[in-house]
Amino acid sequence: MSMIDFYKYQGTGNDFVIIDNRNNQFNGDDVSLINHLCDRHFGIGGDGLMLLESHPELDFTMRYFNSDGREASMCGNGGRCIAAFAVHMNVVKSPESFSFMAVDGEHHATYNDGIVNLKMISVNDIKKADNYTFMNTGSPHHVCFINDVDDVNVVQEGKEIRYSELYAPDGTNVNFVQFDSENQIKVRTYERGVEDETFACGTGVVASAISAHLLKPEYTHFKVDVLGGKLEVTMKPNEIGFDDVWLKGPATFVFKGKIEI
Ligand SMILES: N[C@H](CCC[C@H](N)C(=O)O)C(=O)O
């Protein structure tokens, strides 16, 4: 057994265990260990865990694991939190503007007084069905608009869609969205790999804002209310989808500690 340092961060209530793994001592293949560390009763607790690792050219590499312990697709709020962590740990050359590698490619980020603006991947393959949209913003997202997100059983209805034949075998994240004004939306999300509603889902907020643009194409900047706070999304339409997609909001250090593994 050995003791390791960990850091707890949260981005609008989407919370993460972060480990500086530039020495490659932590085994990212240990599903049960990561699941244990994310457990809110027997471990540290978190929606996910991230390893900060070295990169030959960029400032660092981000590896993301859902709380089920499995390495996962891109996490937008996790990307914002590991960016803040990297600045706080003096890992990045210039805190105002830097880049890191993640599972879906290179991400550019800026940091200013606790606020991280994260460039997301371009989104070009959007399915527009009668009562939902589906797209991959770094993670897969099903988005549906309803009148009142406070009036939906997110876990029950989200789980049904997540495990439906439509998305077998990998599943999807599920977002319920309402318009609060022309360019302001409210989003609640059922997250794959957490298998519960989370206080926010960054890639889900991006998918929801893009879906809102499809309904109100005069807007390319959306303010988004989530259970855990406020985010902003901007995007630039291209011929088939969107480039220059940015997710902006707070990323906050909560505590640090040591744990025996
Ligand atoms: N649960 C997601 C990954 C994390 C997404 C979310 N935490 C975010 O901020 O984007 C999935 O397995 O597709």
The ligand as an SDF file (V2000), in Angstrom:
LIG
                    3D

 13 12  0  0  0  0  0  0  0  0999 V2000
  -20.2970   11.0960  -18.5780 N   0  0  0  0  0  0  0  0  0  0  0  0
  -19.7540   11.5200  -19.8700 C   0  0  0  0  0  0  0  0  0  0  0  0
  -18.3210   12.0630  -19.7150 C   0  0  0  0  0  0  0  0  0  0  0  0
  -18.2780   13.2530  -18.7960 C   0  0  0  0  0  0  0  0  0  0  0  0
  -19.1080   14.3640  -19.3310 C   0  0  0  0  0  0  0  0  0  0  0  0
  -19.3900   15.5010  -18.3730 C   0  0  0  0  0  0  0  0  0  0  0  0
  -18.9680   15.3400  -16.9980 N   0  0  0  0  0  0  0  0  0  0  0  0
  -18.8850   16.8070  -18.9350 C   0  0  0  0  0  0  0  0  0  0  0  0
  -18.6390   17.7670  -18.1700 O   0  0  0  0  0  0  0  0  0  0  0  0
  -18.7580   16.9050  -20.1820 O   0  0  0  0  0  0  0  0  0  0  0  0
  -19.7330   10.3150  -20.8100 C   0  0  0  0  0  0  0  0  0  0  0  0
  -19.3640    9.2300  -20.3750 O   0  0  0  0  0  0  0  0  0  0  0  0
  -20.0430   10.5180  -21.9770 O   0  0  0  0  0  0  0  0  0  0  0  0
  1  2  1  0
  2  3  1  0
  2 11  1  0
  3  4  1  0
  4  5  1  0
  5  6  1  0
  6  7  1  0
  6  8  1  0
  8  9  2  0
  8 10  1  0
 11 12  2  0
 11 13  1  0
M  END
$$$$
